[in-house]
Amino acid sequence: MSTDVGGTFTDFVVLEGGHVRMFKVPSTPDAPDRAVADGLRALGRSDVASFSHGTTVATNAILQRSGARVALVTTAGFEDILEIGRQARPSVYDLRESRPEPLTPAPMRVGARERVDHHGTAILPLTGEEAERVADAVEATGAEAVAVCLLHSYANPSHEAMLGEALRARGLEVSLSSEVRPVFREVERGSLASLDAHVKPVVRGYLRRLRRALAPYGPAGFLVMGSHGGAIPDAVAAERPARLLLSGPAGGVIASAALGARSGVGRLFTFDMGGTSTDVGAVVDGTPLRASSTAVAGLPVGMPTVDVVSVGAGGGSHVWVDPGGALRVGPRSAGADPGPAFYGRGGHEATVTDCHVLSGTLPPDFLDRYGIRGDLAACRAACGRAADAAALDLDGLLLGARDVADATMARAFRVLLAGRGLDPRDFALVAFGGAGGLHAASLARSLGFRRVVVPLAAGAFSALGIAMSDVVIERDRTALAPVEAAQGILEGLVPELRREAEAELAMAEVGPDGAAEELEADMRYRGQSHELTVPFTRAHPPSAGALHGAHQAAYGHSDTAEAVELVNVRLRLRLPGPVVRFERLADDTGARPRHVRQSLFDEGWLPTAAFARPSLGAGAAGDGPAVIEGEGETTVVPPGASWSVDEWGDLWLEVG
């Protein structure tokens, strides 16, 4: 089984004989593991064979700065390197732009008198006395954890190892950059080590509690979804928690790739709209887009991840008016407690969910399955107050909230569309999460997508992706050298990376037998400051021709006369995840709506057929306006759009 902890609901997927069952329980933001325990009790089984988990605990600790107080140790003279950063400004012309505060304020940075060059040669050796002096200085800061990032420690980690030993002897949690990710570029490597140190106590405590909660139900250990798009053992996650910074969102992208393979559609944009946030990713030619680095709360995360862009807009996002009188949606959210006003738990501010209830696009009984009785009076009062603040009538507020939410979420799409040079007309939009189907059609129209698919089990689609994910262990290392020297370097480096990956794989209590080996190299033309990733094998090492081809594909040109450099080498061990059997639906015998109700669209209030999704067979089809109500999700089909159900139960909308 698997679970994905969201801000409003915690989703569960149970695989029994390859067949899928899903359910939700309300999240418990103050202690996310409690919602997991609630779901396990609701399952009523004590024979859980395996458990996979997606979590935002690490991300939330960064967003809220709720982790450990972190000190930073660098080579003397480089104490301020993370604050200086790359001197890049996200908004060049915004005079009010402010950079995020570093995790380690200036008084908590300590310089060590040592120096290693980029070949790994110690120019100024680190002495035992100096290591103890640094440990004394760190201890004096009152730090709870410490990140160590010395110059060129990827080439020679011995100085970091000495410091780590001295610091651990003082009872401190230590994250060495040469262990977290031994690659070049001190800013990204140091930032990643600092993030790892900041979240380590939080993540370790959470995983420990989760292991205790699982104990009565069977599994001694479990798997956690990593940012790279594969599952890792919980013991590995506890040691390297920075690998979990995009844990939950990656699951939906993995499930979307599987949907594309099943339906024969290889180019997909993923749209995961939950209760608190929206996550956007892409699958190109059957493969999830990956990024060599990303950022969380403006802080660099220098590691390969599934390329996901997040914005603070979801079903529980507050609808409010800013000081200039403009209508806004998010990033503040009602979450699970108190939740939207309609939940009747004391929420007083209007949310996107409240607006959909009053618009007739969300069924007023959608909370019944969770044992919650909707409070229509509280919902109407909250939206009325928001309408008054915005100087709008109620209909204007309801339509305006949808449009503003769409515009907020569209920003995340444009980051990928523009940044990757992708054309939405070439892609289908996969909409999932509890609120994805509510906005999919209107958002697709505004961005230029022509087709939308709302998959079966859309309400717990990320949890489904986590359940079916491969176990993936990834290790990489910088190996700066001319490409002509690649063969000699790889002969020693690849077996070393393989040994490291197998050691981590053993923590999942499985051996390397059956694990597929994948190799990649980051390469560039000499003088470039960025790299392109190309696959290779042991029999066919990286070559200049491979970079020429990749550069031509990415940028439309290459330079065969320019010297080529090998930069990083990456090894990935992949063990296939569980096989999920999707049963074909019986043919539709004539779709009949549950009822017809009035719903609000741009064209006004229109009679809208409401269908129960479980009653629709393969081939069922119709035209908008319509609302199709599933288990944990609802899809809105606006006027001018059409819908149909394929043989697998996936719902397709034609909106172009």
Residue, then its C-alpha position, 0 to 999 in steps of 0.5 A: m500500500s502507499t500513502d501521500v500526505g497532503g495539506t488537506f487530505t491524506d490519500f491511500v492506495v491499496l494494491e491487492g493482487g495488482h488491483v487498486r483500491m483508494f480512500k482518503v482521511p483528513s490530514t493532521p497538519d500538526a502531526p502528519d504521521r497521525a493521519v497515516a495511523d488513522g488510515l491504517r486503522a480504517l483499513g482494518r488489516s494487519d497483513v500489509a506486505s509493503f508500504s510506500h510513502g510520499t511526504t512534504v515534511a522536509t519541504n514544510a520544515i524549509l518553508q516554515r524554518s522549523g528545523a534545526r538551528v544550523a551552523l555552517v563550516t567552510t574553508a576560511g574566507f568563504e564563510d559568506i558564500l551561501e549568502i553571496g550566492r550566484q548574485a542572480r536576481p529572479s526579478v531584475y526590475d523589481l526594486r522591492e525584490s528581497r532574497p531569502e534569508p540564509l539558513t545560517p546567519a553570519p554569527m553561525r558561520v565558521g571558517a576552517r584553516e585548510r585548502v584543497d585544490h580541484h585535483g584533490t591535493a591538500i595545499l594547506p592540510l587540516t590539522g587535528e588542532e584546527a579541527e578541534r578549534v572549529a568544533d569549539a567555535v561551532e559549539a559556542t554558536g548553540a547550533e543543533a546541527v552543522a553543515v560542512c562544505l569545504l572547497h573541492s571536497y568532492a575531489n578529496p573529502s578527507h578534511e570534511a571527514m576530519l571535521g565531521e568526526a570532531l563535530r559528531a564527538r560534540g553530539l551535533e547532527v552533521s551533514l558533510s557536503s562530500e557525503v550528501r552529494p560530492v559534486f562541484r559548485e560550492v554554492e549549490r553543494g553547500s546549500l544542499a548540505s545546509l538544507d539536509a542538516h536543517v531538516k534531518p532532526v525533523v525528518r528522522g523523528y517523523l520517520r521514527r514515529l511512522r515506523r512505530a505506527l506501521a509496526p502492528y500492521g506488518p512491515a518493519g521498514f518502508l519506502v519513501m518517495g524521493s525527489h528523483g522520481g524513485a522510492i528509497p528505503d526509509a533508513v536512507a531517507a533518514e540519513r539523507p533527508a534532502r532527497l525528500l524535498l519534492s517527495g509527494p509531487a514526484g508521485g503524480v508525474i510517475a503515475s502520469a508517465a504510466l498513464g501515457a504508456r497505457s493510452g499511447v500518449g507520450r507527451l503530457f503536462t501534469f496538473d496536481m491541484g490539491g487542497t493547499s497547493t498545485d504542482v505542475g510537471a511534464v512527461v516528454d516522449g514517455t519520460p518525466l522531465r528532470a531538472s539538474s537543480t531546483a529551489v525550495a523557498g528560494l534556496p538552491v537545491g543542487m541535486p537532480t529532481v523530477d522537474v516540478v513547479s509548485v504554487g500556493a493555490g488549491g481548493g482550500s486557498h483563501v479568496w481575499v482582497d489585497p490593499g489595492g482592491a484586487l481579488r487574490v487567491g492563496p497562498r494562505s490556505a484553510g488546510a484541513d483544520p479548520g478547512p473551508a467554511f463549508y466544512g463547518r469547523g470554524g473556518h470564516e474565510a472564503t476559499v476556492t472550494d466554497c466558491h465551487v459549492l455555491s457555483g454548483t460545480l461541486p456537489p453539496d454532498f461531496l463531504d458525506r463520504y468523509g463523515i462531514r456534514g457541509d455547512l451551506a450557511a457558513c459557506r454563503a456567509a464567507c463568500g458574501r463577506a469576500a464579495d463585499a470586500a471586493a465590491l462584487d456581487l456574489d456571481g462576480l466573486l464566484l467567477g472571479a475566484r476561479d479566474v484568479a486561481d487559474a491565472t495563479m496556476a498558469r504561472a507554474f505552467r509557463v515556467l516549464l512551457a517557456g523554460r523548456g520551449l514546449d508547445p501546449r498544443d503538442f501535449a495533453l493535460v493530466a488533471f488530478g488531485g482533489a481539485g484538479g478536475l474542477h479547473a482543468a478545462s478552464l485552465a487548459r483553454s487559457l493556456g492552449f491545451r486541446r485535450v485533458v485527461v482526468p485519470l481513474a483514481a484521480g483523487a489519489f493519483s500521486a499515491l498511486g504513482i508512489a505505489m507503483s514507483d521503482v526503487v531507485i538509488e542514485r549516486d553521482r560524482t564530479a570527474l572534471a576532465p577532457v572527454e578523451a580521458a573518460q574511459g580511464i576515469l570511468e573504469g575506477l569511478v563506475p564500480e565505486l558508485r555501484r558499490e555505494a548504490e548497492a550499500e544503500l539498496a541493501m537498506a531496503e533488505v533487497g539485493p542488487d539482483g534484478a536491478a537495472e544499471e543506468l549511467e549518465a554523464d553531464m558534459r559541456y563544451r570547454g568554457q561553458s557554465h552549464e551541462l547537458t546530460v547524456p546516457f552511456t553504457r560501460a561498453h560505450p563511454p561518453s563521447a564528444g559526438a554524444l554532446h554534439g547530438a544533445h546540444q543540437a537537439a536542445y539548442g539547434h546548433s553544435d560546435t564539432a570543433e570545440a573541446v568537450e569536457l566530462v563533468n559529472v558521472r551518475l549511476r542509477l540502480r533501478l528495481p521495478g515496482p509493483v505491477v498494477r493491473f488496470e481492468r478494462l471497463a464494460d461498455d457503456t449501456g447509456a449514461r444517465p445523469r444523477h440529476v440536473r442542477q444549475s451551475l455557474f459558467d461564464e455564460g451564466w447559470l445553466p442547467t448542468a447534467a451531473f453524472a456519477r463517474p463509477s456508473l459510466g462505462a467505456g464509450a460513455a460520452g457527452d457534451g458540456p455543460a456537465v459535472i462528473e462526480g468521482e470518488g474524491e474528485t469532481t470534473v467540470v465540463p464547461p459549455g463548448a467542451s465534450w467528454s468521453v470515457d476510454e476503455w481504462g476508465d480515464l475521462w477525456l475532455e476535448v476543450g480546444 
